[in-house]
Amino acid sequence: MSYNEDIWRAYVSAYDIDVPEERIEQEYELVRADMLHRMTYAHMTGAETHVFPQYELVGQEDELRAAALFEAKEPLVLRDLTAKLEVDVTPEELLAEGEAIAARQGSTIEQVRRFFGEDLSLLERDVRERKIRAWACAQV
């Protein structure tokens, strides 16, 4: 049920679906603000020097626009594939995901159940989307 992030990004990029321009612009502003915040924080903590972060962002315009397009398009692709593929998620898959979360967090399955519901149903979307990504990557 794993997938390759680079292949998934290429799949989303090539997927034929309309993405509203205003949605891309909203994502662009978020991505740009995040990068500016990261640069400012890095400069303040001494990790990296960013004397003129606004000018650095101008040099990264193409990468920021590409990131914004992906962020705007990916949910649309996932929603479309979810409707087309009708991927089921079994209780066993939910339990496996819950156990994996517990192991990563150094927690117990009982604690995970308290957060995601006794039946772990709040994990269903994540598991479904991971299965869809894996399916899409296998198509390339």
Kinemage of the C-alpha trace (Angstrom):
@kinemage 1
@onewidth
@group {chain A} dominant
@subgroup {mainchain}
@vectorlist {calphas} color= white
{ca met a 1} P 0.000 0.000 0.000
{ca ser a 2} L 3.020 2.287 -0.252
{ca tyr a 3} L 3.667 4.605 -3.157
{ca asn a 4} L 6.490 6.618 -4.674
{ca glu a 5} L 6.059 10.351 -4.038
{ca asp a 6} L 7.839 11.374 -7.261
{ca ile a 7} L 5.677 9.069 -9.374
{ca trp a 8} L 2.550 10.307 -7.598
{ca arg a 9} L 3.512 13.946 -8.276
{ca ala a 10} L 4.050 13.131 -11.955
{ca tyr a 11} L 0.680 11.350 -12.064
{ca val a 12} L -1.098 14.357 -10.539
{ca ser a 13} L 0.716 16.695 -12.901
{ca ala a 14} L -0.396 14.714 -15.955
{ca tyr a 15} L -3.967 14.111 -14.713
{ca asp a 16} L -6.553 15.862 -16.855
{ca ile a 17} L -8.732 17.888 -14.510
{ca asp a 18} L -9.647 21.553 -14.345
{ca val a 19} L -8.092 23.475 -11.486
{ca pro a 20} L -9.631 26.875 -10.780
{ca glu a 21} L -7.069 29.649 -11.158
{ca glu a 22} L -8.176 31.306 -7.925
{ca arg a 23} L -7.464 28.072 -6.061
{ca ile a 24} L -3.938 28.005 -7.480
{ca glu a 25} L -3.427 31.648 -6.470
{ca gln a 26} L -4.643 30.924 -2.925
{ca glu a 27} L -2.205 28.034 -2.658
{ca tyr a 28} L 0.562 30.171 -4.134
{ca glu a 29} L 0.052 32.792 -1.432
{ca leu a 30} L 0.131 30.092 1.258
{ca val a 31} L 3.268 28.448 -0.142
{ca arg a 32} L 4.985 31.824 -0.507
{ca ala a 33} L 4.053 32.888 3.031
{ca asp a 34} L 5.313 29.570 4.386
{ca met a 35} L 8.655 29.943 2.610
{ca leu a 36} L 9.011 33.531 3.824
{ca his a 37} L 8.240 32.404 7.362
{ca arg a 38} L 10.803 29.594 7.148
{ca met a 39} L 13.476 31.938 5.816
{ca thr a 40} L 12.790 34.504 8.519
{ca tyr a 41} L 12.895 31.849 11.230
{ca ala a 42} L 16.117 30.339 9.860
{ca his a 43} L 17.691 33.795 9.774
{ca met a 44} L 16.565 34.588 13.333
{ca thr a 45} L 17.895 31.318 14.720
{ca gly a 46} L 21.212 31.603 12.892
{ca ala a 47} L 20.640 28.480 10.834
{ca glu a 48} L 20.824 30.317 7.496
{ca thr a 49} L 21.294 33.904 6.440
{ca his a 50} L 18.412 35.411 4.528
{ca val a 51} L 19.070 39.144 4.428
{ca phe a 52} L 16.533 39.811 1.680
{ca pro a 53} L 14.081 36.875 1.695
{ca gln a 54} L 11.608 38.705 -0.556
{ca tyr a 55} L 14.233 38.816 -3.307
{ca glu a 56} L 15.117 35.157 -2.781
{ca leu a 57} L 11.479 34.250 -3.310
{ca val a 58} L 11.484 36.040 -6.658
{ca gly a 59} L 14.252 33.672 -7.727
{ca gln a 60} L 12.153 30.703 -6.618
{ca glu a 61} L 8.987 31.798 -8.420
{ca asp a 62} L 8.800 28.791 -10.754
{ca glu a 63} L 9.225 26.294 -7.900
{ca leu a 64} L 6.637 28.103 -5.763
{ca arg a 65} L 4.125 28.148 -8.616
{ca ala a 66} L 4.691 24.428 -9.276
{ca ala a 67} L 4.182 23.653 -5.576
{ca ala a 68} L 1.007 25.735 -5.523
{ca leu a 69} L -0.375 23.959 -8.584
{ca phe a 70} L 0.270 20.561 -6.990
{ca glu a 71} L -1.320 21.610 -3.693
{ca ala a 72} L -4.392 22.893 -5.520
{ca lys a 73} L -4.672 19.960 -7.923
{ca glu a 74} L -3.930 16.952 -5.701
{ca pro a 75} L -7.179 17.071 -3.671
{ca leu a 76} L -9.192 17.358 -6.890
{ca val a 77} L -7.411 14.350 -8.378
{ca leu a 78} L -7.934 12.333 -5.200
{ca arg a 79} L -11.620 13.237 -5.091
{ca asp a 80} L -12.067 12.291 -8.743
{ca leu a 81} L -10.239 8.979 -8.353
{ca thr a 82} L -12.169 8.206 -5.170
{ca ala a 83} L -15.426 8.549 -7.086
{ca lys a 84} L -14.196 6.529 -10.065
{ca leu a 85} L -12.420 3.684 -8.263
{ca glu a 86} L -14.707 3.056 -5.285
{ca val a 87} L -11.832 1.804 -3.117
{ca asp a 88} L -12.927 -0.088 -0.025
{ca val a 89} L -11.094 0.031 3.275
{ca thr a 90} L -11.370 -3.050 5.455
{ca pro a 91} L -11.404 -3.157 9.258
{ca glu a 92} L -8.140 -5.111 9.028
{ca glu a 93} L -6.520 -2.269 7.087
{ca leu a 94} L -7.753 0.246 9.646
{ca leu a 95} L -6.360 -1.862 12.472
{ca ala a 96} L -3.009 -2.218 10.673
{ca glu a 97} L -2.854 1.564 10.233
{ca gly a 98} L -3.785 2.126 13.869
{ca glu a 99} L -1.093 -0.283 15.006
{ca ala a 100} L 1.455 1.422 12.741
{ca ile a 101} L 0.573 4.803 14.246
{ca ala a 102} L 0.860 3.372 17.753
{ca ala a 103} L 4.292 1.930 16.938
{ca arg a 104} L 5.529 5.214 15.417
{ca gln a 105} L 4.261 7.251 18.357
{ca gly a 106} L 5.435 4.848 21.050
{ca ser a 107} L 1.815 4.506 22.067
{ca thr a 108} L -0.767 1.757 22.365
{ca ile a 109} L -3.605 0.787 20.055
{ca glu a 110} L -6.024 1.719 22.845
{ca gln a 111} L -4.714 5.276 22.866
{ca val a 112} L -4.953 5.424 19.085
{ca arg a 113} L -8.558 4.165 19.285
{ca arg a 114} L -9.407 6.943 21.752
{ca phe a 115} L -8.222 9.497 19.231
{ca phe a 116} L -9.476 7.941 15.961
{ca gly a 117} L -12.559 6.174 17.299
{ca glu a 118} L -13.056 2.685 18.663
{ca asp a 119} L -13.472 1.322 15.124
{ca leu a 120} L -10.621 3.558 13.828
{ca ser a 121} L -13.042 4.944 11.242
{ca leu a 122} L -11.389 8.357 11.302
{ca leu a 123} L -8.393 6.732 9.598
{ca glu a 124} L -10.488 5.529 6.667
{ca arg a 125} L -9.872 8.525 4.422
{ca asp a 126} L -6.095 8.387 4.932
{ca val a 127} L -5.959 4.669 4.201
{ca arg a 128} L -8.199 5.049 1.134
{ca glu a 129} L -6.118 7.892 -0.274
{ca arg a 130} L -2.885 5.957 0.268
{ca lys a 131} L -4.398 2.992 -1.603
{ca ile a 132} L -5.453 5.302 -4.430
{ca arg a 133} L -1.967 6.808 -4.630
{ca ala a 134} L -0.445 3.326 -4.747
{ca trp a 135} L -2.887 2.291 -7.480
{ca ala a 136} L -2.113 5.428 -9.512
{ca cys a 137} L 1.639 4.882 -9.215
{ca ala a 138} L 1.232 1.327 -10.440
{ca gln a 139} L -0.495 2.677 -13.568
{ca val a 140} L 2.520 4.734 -14.644
